[in-house]
Amino acid sequence: LYHQGEPYLHKQFDLMVAYAKSKRLYVTTSTNGHFFHADAAERVVRSGLDSMIISLDGVTQASYERYRINGDLNKVLSGIRNLTAAKRKLNSKTPYLFLQFLVMSHNEHEIPKMKRLAKELGVDRLLIKTTQVMTTAEADEWLPKDERYRRYDIQDDSLQVKRGKGICPRVWLTTLVDWDGQVVPCCFDKNGEYPFGTIENEAFADIWVNKSYTAFRRQMLIDRSVIDICRLCNYGIGLFK
């Protein structure tokens, strides 16, 4: 339950989670972590949320707000501690807490400290994630020097995603329903460029196997690089380190 926004800005988000869980769905979300005072953290746990990704891209306020503009590091750290405390209080194994660290030029030296911080906070797993950029100018500004944490090569003044032998499984295993009911391939389709239908007008089961969705999957097998949203994405061949 997330896509290009902060889920917990919605006052009834916990109720949405609880409703989805009542339908026996696995529910995950991704958050900037600014909204979890003690009571809110308990509501998260009681909602039945299965897992949560919390973005934390720095161990100091200066490095954190370099990318998370106007973000408050201490508020995020307090929120994480409240979530882990709520899980203990309610004797709950969920939500499984992922702490996600985007590696960039200004914070790559903080990886060892982030590993120690994740352990101290008591999260379930730390994700060290490579950063997506769209232009060589953005690459020059944001990408780390360490090649292990860069998902691109620069060739002829253009970005080329590093390729591996894997394929992206998402279009066979998951989908994304946008706020307006439009069905698109995944979260990389930020602007709804590849719509397959809308659940307001069609049954999802029909959309899942319709001609446009099937053609998209076929193209993924032939050559995903000709699909704009896939050209600079290396999901399935290494986002995390």
Residue, then its C-alpha position, 0 to 999 in steps of 0.5 A: l500500500y504505497h506508491q510515490g507518496e507518504p501513506y501515513l499522511h492519510k488519517q485512516f491508513d491503519l484502517m485500510v491496512a486492517y481491511a486488507k488484512s481482513k481479506r487475507l492479503y499480505v500487506t506492506t508499505s514504505t514510509n519516511g518514518h516521521f509519523f510514529h509517536a507511541d500511540a501511532a506506533e501501537r496502531v500500526v502494530r494492531s492494524g496487522l501490517d506485515s512489513m514496513i520499509i523505513s527510509l533512512d539515508g543518513v546517520t547525521q542530520a546534515s547527511y540525512e536532509r541532503y536528500r530528504i529535504n526538511g526531514d528530521l532525523n531525530k523524529v525518524l529515529s524516535g519513530i523507529r524506537n516506538l515501533t520496536a517498543a510497540k511490537r515488544k509491548l504487544n508481543s507481535k512479530t509484525p510488522y517486519l521492519f526494513l531499514q532502507f539506506l540509499v547509497m549516494s555520494h554524500n553518504e557512502h562513507e556512512i555505511p558502517k555506521m548505518k549497520r551499527l545504527a540498524k542493530e542498535l534500533g532493533v530493526d529486522r533487516l537493513l537494506i543497502k540500496t542503489t540509487q536511481v537517477m535519470t540523467t548523467a548530470e544526476a549521476d554526477e551529483w548523486l551516485p557514489k564513487d564505489e562501483r559496488y553501489r552504482r547500478y549504472d555505467i556511463q557510456d557515450d555520455s548516457l546511462q546504461v544499467k548494469r546487466g546481469k543474467g536475471i530477469c524481472p519477475r514483477v510483471w508475473l508476480t505483482t501489479l500496481v493499482d494507482w490511486d484512481g484505479q488504473v492498473v500499471p506494471c509496477c512502481f517504476d511507472k510513476n506517471g501511468e505511462y503503461p496503463f492496462g485498464t482500470i478496476e472501476n470498469e473491468a474485473f482485475a482478473d480480466i485485466w491481468v490476462n488482457k492483450s496489453y498486459t500479455a504483450f508487455r510481459r512478452q516484450m520483457l522477455i525479448d528486450r526490456s531495454v526498449i521499455d522506457i520505465c525498464r531501461l534504467c531499472n535493474y530490478g531482478i538483477g540487483l537493487f540491493k547490496 
